[in-house]
C-alpha cells in the first residue's frame, strides 16, 4: 500500500468557508443597496433644492436689472432697454421666457403684487397702471411653506416719467 498523505481540506472546512463567504457577500450586497438608495434620495433632494435656488437667483437678478416690472394676466414682465423677460406663474410651475425658456416645477401659493404698498390685483389697461415694485408668494417644498419676496427700487428718473402730464 502506498502511504502518501495528500494535503487537502475536509468537507466540513469547505462548507464552513462557503457559509462565511455567503454571509459576507450578503452583508456587502445589503450595504451596497442601502448606500445606493441613500445616494438616490440625496440626488433627488439636491435636484429639488437646486431648482429653488436657481429660481431665487434668476428672479432676484432679473428684478435688479429690469427698468420696469409689470403685472400681466399670466404673471409678470420685466423690461429693460435690451431685453424683456416674462414669467408665467401658475400654482404648479413657473415658466421664465427670455432668450431661452426655463421651467421651474414648484408649487406656488398666495402670489401678491403691489406698487408702493398698494396691491395690484387686476390687470389694467396701461403698462404704468400695472407697474409693480413688490412680488411675494409662498412656495411649498417638501410640506414646508417658504416665503419668497422680491422688491424693485425704481430710480427717481424712472418714476418721474410715469406721469408726463404732471405739473412740475
VEXKE-624051 format. One record per atom (N, C-alpha, C): residue in three letters; atom name; x, y, z. Coordinates in Angstrom, 3 decimals, m for minus. Example, Ala and Ser with C-alpha at 12.3 -4.5 7.8 and 13.67 -1.06 7.14 Angstrom:
// VEXKE-624051
ALA:N:13.190:m5.690:7.800
ALA:CA:12.300:m4.500:7.800
ALA:C:13.200:m3.300:7.800
SER:N:12.850:m2.250:7.080
SER:CA:13.670:m1.060:7.140
SER:C:12.900:0.030:7.870
//
This chain:
// VEXKE-624051
UNK:N:0.794:m1.170:0.000
UNK:CA:0.000:0.000:0.000
UNK:C:0.853:1.257:0.000
UNK:N:0.359:2.206:m0.678
UNK:CA:1.051:3.467:m0.811
UNK:C:0.562:4.409:0.281
UNK:N:1.466:4.913:1.084
UNK:CA:1.066:5.752:2.208
UNK:C:1.464:7.203:1.961
UNK:N:0.971:7.777:0.934
UNK:CA:1.207:9.198:0.671
UNK:C:0.042:10.010:1.210
UNK:N:0.348:10.997:1.985
UNK:CA:m0.690:11.899:2.500
UNK:C:m0.854:13.076:1.528
UNK:N:m2.049:13.301:1.125
UNK:CA:m2.370:14.426:0.251
UNK:C:m2.955:15.536:1.129
UNK:N:m2.349:16.723:1.032
UNK:CA:m2.864:17.838:1.815
UNK:C:m4.121:18.354:1.132
UNK:N:m5.215:18.397:1.884
UNK:CA:m6.495:18.842:1.346
UNK:C:m7.372:19.316:2.489
UNK:N:m8.427:20.002:2.129
UNK:CA:m9.396:20.444:3.121
UNK:C:m10.458:19.379:3.271
UNK:N:m10.989:19.331:4.461
UNK:CA:m12.075:18.379:4.678
UNK:C:m13.364:19.000:4.161
UNK:N:m14.336:18.190:3.988
UNK:CA:m15.637:18.640:3.511
UNK:C:m16.261:19.640:4.486
UNK:N:m16.083:19.452:5.766
UNK:CA:m16.619:20.348:6.785
UNK:C:m15.949:21.724:6.694
UNK:N:m14.636:21.773:6.491
UNK:CA:m13.928:23.047:6.370
UNK:C:m14.395:23.830:5.137
UNK:N:m14.593:23.158:4.036
UNK:CA:m15.072:23.807:2.813
UNK:C:m16.487:24.347:3.018
UNK:N:m17.347:23.582:3.686
UNK:CA:m18.727:24.018:3.933
UNK:C:m18.753:25.260:4.832
UNK:N:m17.931:25.271:5.878
UNK:CA:m17.880:26.427:6.783
UNK:C:m17.356:27.650:6.039
UNK:N:m16.339:27.478:5.217
UNK:CA:m15.792:28.588:4.434
UNK:C:m16.844:29.148:3.479
UNK:N:m17.586:28.271:2.830
UNK:CA:m18.644:28.714:1.916
UNK:C:m19.746:29.459:2.673
UNK:N:m20.087:29.005:3.869
UNK:CA:m21.109:29.659:4.677
UNK:C:m20.661:31.068:5.081
UNK:N:m19.420:31.186:5.548
UNK:CA:m18.892:32.501:5.940
UNK:C:m18.828:33.430:4.729
UNK:N:m18.398:32.905:3.580
UNK:CA:m18.335:33.704:2.360
UNK:C:m19.728:34.178:1.945
UNK:N:m20.712:33.300:2.029
UNK:CA:m22.085:33.668:1.673
UNK:C:m22.608:34.775:2.590
UNK:N:m22.312:34.691:3.881
UNK:CA:m22.750:35.728:4.829
UNK:C:m22.084:37.060:4.498
UNK:N:m20.777:37.046:4.226
UNK:CA:m20.064:38.280:3.897
UNK:C:m20.569:38.905:2.593
UNK:N:m20.827:38.084:1.587
UNK:CA:m21.356:38.601:0.322
UNK:C:m22.748:39.190:0.539
UNK:N:m23.575:38.537:1.344
UNK:CA:m24.909:39.060:1.659
UNK:C:m24.843:40.401:2.371
UNK:N:m23.931:40.531:3.328
UNK:CA:m23.759:41.804:4.032
UNK:C:m23.262:42.899:3.089
UNK:N:m22.321:42.555:2.236
UNK:CA:m21.789:43.545:1.292
UNK:C:m22.876:44.008:0.325
UNK:N:m23.685:43.083:m0.186
UNK:CA:m24.751:43.433:m1.118
UNK:C:m25.808:44.299:m0.436
UNK:N:m26.176:43.959:0.794
UNK:CA:m27.154:44.749:1.543
UNK:C:m26.623:46.152:1.814
UNK:N:m25.368:46.245:2.213
UNK:CA:m24.755:47.557:2.454
UNK:C:m24.720:48.382:1.175
UNK:N:m24.393:47.759:0.070
UNK:CA:m24.370:48.452:m1.206
UNK:C:m25.768:48.958:m1.570
UNK:N:m26.789:48.132:m1.368
UNK:CA:m28.169:48.536:m1.650
UNK:C:m28.597:49.728:m0.813
UNK:N:m28.247:49.730:0.464
UNK:CA:m28.580:50.848:1.348
UNK:C:m27.860:52.109:0.891
UNK:N:m26.608:51.976:0.518
UNK:CA:m25.820:53.117:0.063
UNK:C:m26.389:53.708:m1.227
UNK:N:m26.772:52.865:m2.175
UNK:CA:m27.339:53.337:m3.435
UNK:C:m28.670:54.045:m3.185
UNK:N:m29.507:53.485:m2.330
UNK:CA:m30.799:54.099:m2.011
UNK:C:m30.598:55.464:m1.351
UNK:N:m29.656:55.548:m0.448
UNK:CA:m29.358:56.814:0.223
UNK:C:m28.841:57.847:m0.775
UNK:N:m27.994:57.440:m1.685
UNK:CA:m27.454:58.353:m2.687
UNK:C:m28.557:58.860:m3.617
UNK:N:m29.451:57.972:m4.043
UNK:CA:m30.563:58.389:m4.907
UNK:C:m31.451:59.405:m4.198
UNK:N:m31.724:59.173:m2.927
UNK:CA:m32.519:60.114:m2.140
UNK:C:m31.819:61.465:m2.060
UNK:N:m30.520:61.456:m1.853
UNK:CA:m29.737:62.689:m1.802
UNK:C:m29.799:63.428:m3.128
UNK:N:m29.663:62.719:m4.234
UNK:CA:m29.676:63.343:m5.558
UNK:C:m31.036:63.985:m5.833
UNK:N:m32.119:63.286:m5.500
UNK:CA:m33.460:63.833:m5.723
UNK:C:m33.666:65.098:m4.894
UNK:N:m33.293:65.053:m3.627
UNK:CA:m33.451:66.223:m2.756
UNK:C:m32.561:67.370:m3.225
UNK:N:m31.351:67.060:m3.632
UNK:CA:m30.420:68.082:m4.105
UNK:C:m30.927:68.735:m5.393
UNK:N:m31.486:67.944:m6.307
UNK:CA:m32.034:68.498:m7.544
UNK:C:m33.215:69.422:m7.254
UNK:N:m34.074:69.017:m6.329
UNK:CA:m35.213:69.862:m5.956
UNK:C:m34.738:71.166:m5.335
UNK:N:m33.762:71.081:m4.466
UNK:CA:m33.228:72.281:m3.823
UNK:C:m32.530:73.174:m4.846
UNK:N:m31.852:72.573:m5.810
UNK:CA:m31.180:73.350:m6.854
UNK:C:m32.195:74.138:m7.672
UNK:N:m33.359:73.557:m7.897
UNK:CA:m34.399:74.255:m8.643
UNK:C:m34.875:75.491:m7.874
UNK:N:m35.020:75.365:m6.561
UNK:CA:m35.422:76.509:m5.738
UNK:C:m34.352:77.594:m5.741
UNK:N:m33.108:77.188:m5.607
UNK:CA:m32.002:78.153:m5.589
UNK:C:m31.893:78.856:m6.944
UNK:N:m32.049:78.107:m8.027
UNK:CA:m31.979:78.701:m9.368
UNK:C:m33.109:79.702:m9.585
UNK:N:m34.320:79.335:m9.164
UNK:CA:m35.461:80.242:m9.296
UNK:C:m35.212:81.527:m8.516
UNK:N:m34.769:81.401:m7.290
UNK:CA:m34.493:82.577:m6.466
UNK:C:m33.410:83.445:m7.103
UNK:N:m32.376:82.819:m7.618
UNK:CA:m31.262:83.555:m8.230
UNK:C:m31.713:84.350:m9.454
UNK:N:m32.415:83.699:m10.384
UNK:CA:m32.791:84.398:m11.617
UNK:C:m33.854:85.460:m11.356
UNK:N:m34.787:85.198:m10.452
UNK:CA:m35.803:86.206:m10.148
UNK:C:m35.174:87.444:m9.508
UNK:N:m34.289:87.236:m8.550
UNK:CA:m33.627:88.369:m7.895
UNK:C:m32.773:89.149:m8.894
UNK:N:m32.046:88.446:m9.745
UNK:CA:m31.204:89.105:m10.751
UNK:C:m32.050:89.876:m11.759
UNK:N:m33.142:89.243:m12.227
UNK:CA:m33.993:89.911:m13.210
UNK:C:m34.685:91.135:m12.614
UNK:N:m35.117:91.047:m11.363
UNK:CA:m35.717:92.206:m10.697
UNK:C:m34.702:93.337:m10.597
UNK:N:m33.484:93.000:m10.267
UNK:CA:m32.447:94.015:m10.094
UNK:C:m32.093:94.703:m11.409
UNK:N:m32.043:93.963:m12.488
UNK:CA:m31.608:94.503:m13.777
UNK:C:m32.727:95.172:m14.576
UNK:N:m33.969:94.897:m14.234
UNK:CA:m35.092:95.438:m15.004
UNK:C:m35.266:96.928:m14.740
UNK:N:m35.707:97.635:m15.776
UNK:CA:m36.048:99.046:m15.610
UNK:C:m37.484:99.197:m15.136
UNK:N:m38.352:98.287:m15.585
UNK:CA:m39.747:98.313:m15.166
UNK:C:m40.245:96.880:m15.030
UNK:N:m41.033:96.655:m13.997
UNK:CA:m41.652:95.351:m13.763
UNK:C:m43.155:95.572:m13.775
UNK:N:m43.861:94.805:m14.617
UNK:CA:m45.313:94.959:m14.716
UNK:C:m46.001:93.625:m14.524
UNK:N:m47.250:93.722:m14.111
UNK:CA:m48.078:92.527:m13.945
UNK:C:m48.886:92.334:m15.217
UNK:N:m49.046:91.072:m15.629
UNK:CA:m49.967:90.767:m16.714
UNK:C:m50.873:89.625:m16.279
UNK:N:m51.721:89.148:m17.186
UNK:CA:m52.711:88.126:m16.818
UNK:C:m52.088:86.809:m16.383
UNK:N:m50.904:86.487:m16.895
UNK:CA:m50.288:85.196:m16.594
UNK:C:m49.216:85.265:m15.521
UNK:N:m48.710:86.457:m15.230
UNK:CA:m47.627:86.568:m14.259
UNK:C:m47.054:87.962:m14.250
UNK:N:m45.743:88.065:m14.535
UNK:CA:m45.086:89.371:m14.551
UNK:C:m44.175:89.481:m15.771
UNK:N:m43.899:90.736:m16.159
UNK:CA:m42.988:91.018:m17.267
UNK:C:m41.935:91.989:m16.752
UNK:N:m40.669:91.668:m16.993
UNK:CA:m39.552:92.516:m16.583
UNK:C:m38.901:93.059:m17.847
UNK:N:m38.880:94.391:m17.974
UNK:CA:m38.367:95.006:m19.202
UNK:C:m37.141:95.851:m18.914
UNK:N:m36.268:95.866:m19.918
UNK:CA:m35.072:96.685:m19.915
UNK:C:m34.909:97.204:m21.335
UNK:N:m33.945:98.060:m21.576
UNK:CA:m33.732:98.548:m22.940
UNK:C:m33.242:97.442:m23.862
UNK:N:m32.644:96.400:m23.295
UNK:CA:m32.054:95.340:m24.102
UNK:C:m32.880:94.064:m24.156
UNK:N:m33.760:93.850:m23.216
UNK:CA:m34.481:92.578:m23.175
UNK:C:m35.834:92.732:m22.488
UNK:N:m36.632:91.701:m22.656
UNK:CA:m37.907:91.584:m21.962
UNK:C:m38.032:90.136:m21.509
UNK:N:m38.302:89.942:m20.233
UNK:CA:m38.430:88.595:m19.680
UNK:C:m39.829:88.445:m19.115
UNK:N:m40.480:87.354:m19.484
UNK:CA:m41.833:87.098:m18.998
UNK:C:m41.816:85.879:m18.084
UNK:N:m42.419:86.025:m16.931
UNK:CA:m42.607:84.918:m16.003
UNK:C:m44.084:84.566:m15.992
UNK:N:m44.416:83.372:m16.469
UNK:CA:m45.783:82.870:m16.379
UNK:C:m45.870:82.043:m15.107
UNK:N:m46.740:82.461:m14.208
UNK:CA:m46.803:81.842:m12.883
UNK:C:m48.129:81.119:m12.736
UNK:N:m48.050:79.823:m12.472
UNK:CA:m49.240:79.017:m12.197
UNK:C:m49.023:78.312:m10.858
UNK:N:m50.051:77.701:m10.300
UNK:CA:m49.888:77.058:m8.983
UNK:C:m48.885:75.906:m8.953
UNK:N:m48.581:75.286:m10.092
UNK:CA:m47.696:74.118:m10.078
UNK:C:m46.346:74.332:m10.761
UNK:N:m46.164:75.465:m11.434
UNK:CA:m44.874:75.718:m12.079
UNK:C:m44.736:77.196:m12.426
UNK:N:m43.488:77.593:m12.709
UNK:CA:m43.182:78.939:m13.197
UNK:C:m42.372:78.777:m14.476
UNK:N:m42.790:79.475:m15.529
UNK:CA:m42.071:79.440:m16.799
UNK:C:m41.421:80.804:m17.009
UNK:N:m40.123:80.805:m17.223
UNK:CA:m39.362:82.033:m17.496
UNK:C:m39.046:82.050:m18.982
UNK:N:m39.597:83.032:m19.695
UNK:CA:m39.398:83.141:m21.135
UNK:C:m38.484:84.320:m21.432
UNK:N:m37.289:84.018:m21.903
UNK:CA:m36.319:85.027:m22.332
UNK:C:m35.712:84.501:m23.628
UNK:N:m34.395:84.618:m23.795
UNK:CA:m33.759:84.028:m24.974
UNK:C:m33.976:82.527:m25.004
UNK:N:m33.939:81.921:m23.838
UNK:CA:m34.301:80.510:m23.732
UNK:C:m35.390:80.397:m22.674
UNK:N:m36.141:79.335:m22.737
UNK:CA:m37.254:79.144:m21.819
UNK:C:m36.848:78.177:m20.719
UNK:N:m37.106:78.573:m19.481
UNK:CA:m36.841:77.727:m18.320
UNK:C:m38.159:77.433:m17.620
UNK:N:m38.297:76.210:m17.148
UNK:CA:m39.471:75.834:m16.375
UNK:C:m39.021:75.390:m14.997
UNK:N:m39.638:75.960:m13.983
UNK:CA:m39.350:75.604:m12.596
UNK:C:m40.577:74.889:m12.047
UNK:N:m40.428:73.622:m11.733
UNK:CA:m41.533:72.831:m11.207
UNK:C:m41.633:73.036:m9.701
UNK:N:m42.356:74.070:m9.327
UNK:CA:m42.540:74.412:m7.921
UNK:C:m44.016:74.704:m7.683
UNK:N:m44.449:74.507:m6.450
UNK:CA:m45.842:74.781:m6.096
UNK:C:m45.921:76.154:m5.440
UNK:N:m46.737:77.023:m6.029
UNK:CA:m46.853:78.412:m5.587
UNK:C:m48.220:78.637:m4.947
UNK:N:m48.214:79.393:m3.849
UNK:CA:m49.457:79.798:m3.196
UNK:C:m49.376:81.283:m2.879
UNK:N:m50.505:81.923:m2.781
UNK:CA:m50.623:83.295:m2.272
UNK:C:m49.714:84.296:m2.980
UNK:N:m49.771:84.336:m4.305
UNK:CA:m48.969:85.321:m5.025
UNK:C:m49.607:86.700:m4.873
UNK:N:m48.783:87.676:m4.518
UNK:CA:m49.263:89.048:m4.344
UNK:C:m48.297:90.002:m5.025
UNK:N:m48.868:91.001:m5.688
UNK:CA:m48.063:92.047:m6.306
UNK:C:m48.563:93.392:m5.801
UNK:N:m47.646:94.339:m5.700
UNK:CA:m48.052:95.672:m5.243
UNK:C:m47.091:96.721:m5.791
UNK:N:m47.573:97.968:m5.770
UNK:CA:m46.735:99.108:m6.119
UNK:C:m46.920:100.154:m5.040
UNK:N:m45.829:100.539:m4.416
UNK:CA:m45.828:101.484:m3.300
UNK:C:m46.837:101.062:m2.230
UNK:N:m46.810:99.797:m1.887
UNK:CA:m47.626:99.152:m0.853
UNK:C:m49.116:99.104:m1.186
UNK:N:m49.488:99.397:m2.421
UNK:CA:m50.878:99.280:m2.864
UNK:C:m50.977:98.005:m3.697
UNK:N:m51.809:97.044:m3.272
UNK:CA:m51.911:95.783:m4.017
UNK:C:m52.404:95.994:m5.448
UNK:N:m51.788:95.293:m6.369
UNK:CA:m52.215:95.283:m7.766
UNK:C:m52.906:93.940:m7.976
UNK:N:m54.226:93.964:m7.979
UNK:CA:m54.992:92.713:m8.062
UNK:C:m55.432:92.444:m9.496
UNK:N:m55.991:93.447:m10.138
UNK:CA:m56.486:93.311:m11.503
UNK:C:m55.482:93.922:m12.477
UNK:N:m55.403:93.352:m13.659
UNK:CA:m54.557:93.913:m14.711
UNK:C:m55.316:95.068:m15.354
UNK:N:m54.656:96.229:m15.459
UNK:CA:m55.273:97.440:m16.010
UNK:C:m54.892:97.611:m17.482
UNK:N:m55.311:98.733:m18.067
UNK:CA:m55.098:98.973:m19.494
UNK:C:m53.661:99.339:m19.842
UNK:N:m53.050:100.211:m19.063
UNK:CA:m51.725:100.708:m19.438
UNK:C:m50.627:100.016:m18.637
UNK:N:m49.439:100.082:m19.200
UNK:CA:m48.276:99.484:m18.543
UNK:C:m47.994:100.158:m17.204
UNK:N:m48.162:101.478:m17.155
UNK:CA:m47.894:102.212:m15.916
UNK:C:m48.857:101.822:m14.800
UNK:N:m50.093:101.519:m15.147
UNK:CA:m51.065:101.102:m14.132
UNK:C:m50.756:99.703:m13.612
UNK:N:m50.007:98.940:m14.381
UNK:CA:m49.651:97.574:m13.991
UNK:C:m48.247:97.479:m13.409
UNK:N:m47.575:98.606:m13.230
UNK:CA:m46.216:98.623:m12.675
UNK:C:m46.260:98.087:m11.244
UNK:N:m45.279:97.246:m10.924
UNK:CA:m45.170:96.723:m9.561
UNK:C:m43.756:96.958:m9.038
UNK:N:m43.652:97.026:m7.734
UNK:CA:m42.324:97.104:m7.120
UNK:C:m42.124:96.010:m6.077
UNK:N:m43.156:95.182:m5.873
UNK:CA:m43.032:94.056:m4.945
UNK:C:m43.754:92.832:m5.504
UNK:N:m43.120:91.698:m5.346
UNK:CA:m43.717:90.405:m5.676
UNK:C:m43.449:89.488:m4.501
UNK:N:m44.497:88.865:m4.004
UNK:CA:m44.302:87.898:m2.923
UNK:C:m45.209:86.702:m3.163
UNK:N:m44.730:85.551:m2.765
UNK:CA:m45.506:84.323:m2.853
UNK:C:m44.944:83.329:m1.850
UNK:N:m45.728:82.300:m1.603
UNK:CA:m45.303:81.224:m0.720
UNK:C:m45.067:79.995:m1.575
UNK:N:m43.926:79.390:m1.386
UNK:CA:m43.546:78.209:m2.148
UNK:C:m43.662:76.991:m1.242
UNK:N:m44.297:75.945:m1.712
UNK:CA:m44.454:74.713:m0.943
UNK:C:m43.370:73.732:m1.368
UNK:N:m42.472:73.388:m0.426
UNK:CA:m41.358:72.483:m0.717
UNK:C:m41.277:71.442:0.385
UNK:N:m41.520:70.192:0.033
UNK:CA:m41.475:69.065:0.971
UNK:C:m42.326:69.348:2.211
UNK:N:m43.570:69.734:1.962
UNK:CA:m44.568:70.026:3.000
UNK:C:m44.174:71.179:3.914
UNK:N:m43.282:72.029:3.470
UNK:CA:m42.916:73.237:4.210
UNK:C:m43.214:74.448:3.343
UNK:N:m43.723:75.493:3.980
UNK:CA:m44.014:76.729:3.263
UNK:C:m42.828:77.677:3.402
UNK:N:m42.317:78.107:2.249
UNK:CA:m41.164:79.005:2.220
UNK:C:m41.614:80.320:1.587
UNK:N:m41.563:81.425:2.341
UNK:CA:m41.971:82.710:1.753
UNK:C:m40.863:83.293:0.876
UNK:N:m41.248:83.809:m0.270
UNK:CA:m40.330:84.483:m1.184
UNK:C:m40.822:85.916:m1.362
UNK:N:m39.896:86.845:m1.376
UNK:CA:m40.256:88.259:m1.531
UNK:C:m39.189:88.940:m2.388
UNK:N:m39.644:89.649:m3.405
UNK:CA:m38.733:90.364:m4.296
UNK:C:m39.204:91.805:m4.402
UNK:N:m38.267:92.705:m4.381
UNK:CA:m38.598:94.119:m4.467
UNK:C:m37.784:94.808:m5.541
UNK:N:m38.374:95.827:m6.131
UNK:CA:m37.713:96.622:m7.172
UNK:C:m37.663:98.063:m6.698
UNK:N:m36.471:98.609:m6.652
UNK:CA:m36.298:100.025:m6.302
UNK:C:m36.098:100.788:m7.604
UNK:N:m37.074:101.614:m7.916
UNK:CA:m37.002:102.411:m9.138
UNK:C:m36.208:103.684:m8.878
UNK:N:m35.510:104.131:m9.896
UNK:CA:m34.778:105.394:m9.781
UNK:C:m35.779:106.548:m9.863
UNK:N:m35.371:107.696:m9.366
UNK:CA:m36.236:108.875:m9.426
UNK:C:m36.515:109.253:m10.879
UNK:N:m35.516:109.115:m11.737
UNK:CA:m35.700:109.428:m13.160
UNK:C:m36.734:108.505:m13.787
UNK:N:m36.739:107.259:m13.386
UNK:CA:m37.701:106.303:m13.909
UNK:C:m39.105:106.639:m13.421
UNK:N:m39.238:106.983:m12.161
UNK:CA:m40.558:107.270:m11.599
UNK:C:m41.120:108.596:m12.091
UNK:N:m40.277:109.564:m12.394
UNK:CA:m40.768:110.866:m12.854
UNK:C:m41.380:110.750:m14.241
UNK:N:m40.995:109.738:m14.997
UNK:CA:m41.548:109.521:m16.336
UNK:C:m42.945:108.913:m16.285
UNK:N:m43.401:108.515:m15.124
UNK:CA:m44.704:107.852:m15.001
UNK:C:m45.843:108.732:m15.474
UNK:N:m45.813:109.997:m15.124
UNK:CA:m46.907:110.890:m15.479
UNK:C:m46.346:112.105:m16.211
UNK:N:m46.274:112.043:m17.530
UNK:CA:m45.683:113.154:m18.274
UNK:C:m46.534:114.419:m18.226
UNK:N:m47.796:114.319:m17.835
UNK:CA:m48.674:115.486:m17.782
UNK:C:m48.655:116.164:m16.419
UNK:N:m47.830:115.679:m15.508
UNK:CA:m47.785:116.266:m14.171
UNK:C:m47.179:117.661:m14.231
UNK:N:m47.649:118.509:m13.341
UNK:CA:m47.115:119.865:m13.252
UNK:C:m45.923:119.822:m12.322
UNK:N:m44.766:120.238:m12.819
UNK:CA:m43.533:120.162:m12.026
UNK:C:m43.250:121.468:m11.356
//
